[in-house]
Amino acid sequence: MQWIEVIGVRSTGTHLEVLESKLQSLLDEIEKGSQAHSVKVYRRVSIESDLCVHLFHDSKRAEINGSRLGLCLAAGLKAFGLVHHSIWTEIPGRHV
């Protein structure tokens, strides 16, 4: 089953360099034991201080509360602003 964790951070923007450094540090640290298929980080086009991390998974079932990696990232990023962590599953055979 394909599923995605989405972790969005809305920061104040005053410490954007620190946030990006912390995010990279968390990803580097956790990457060694990661079960995520791949990780991608996005920046919002119109609001540079909004970041979004996508963790792509392929496993027998989706973790309802998120993976250990996703939970660690969400917890580590809360110091920088509002964090939204959600889990999404692919709808098989449904492509628009």
C-alpha positions, 0 to 999 in steps of 0.5 A: 500500500502506498501512503504519504505523511505530510508534515507542514510547518508554519513558522514566524519566519524570523529564524528561517535559517535555524528552522532549515538547519534543524530540519536538515539535521533531523532528516540526516539523523533519522535517515539512517533508520528510516522506513520511508521510501523517500523524503521530499521537502517543499517551500510554499511559493508565496510564503517562504517561511512555510515548509512541508515535508512529504514522507512516502511509504510503501508497506502492508498498511498505513500507520494511523498516527504516522511513522516513528520518523514522521512523529519525530519530525513533527515533535522536533519542528513544533518549536518553530511554529504551527505543525500539521501532521496528516496521513494520506493513502493512495486510492488504487486505480483512481488517477485523474 
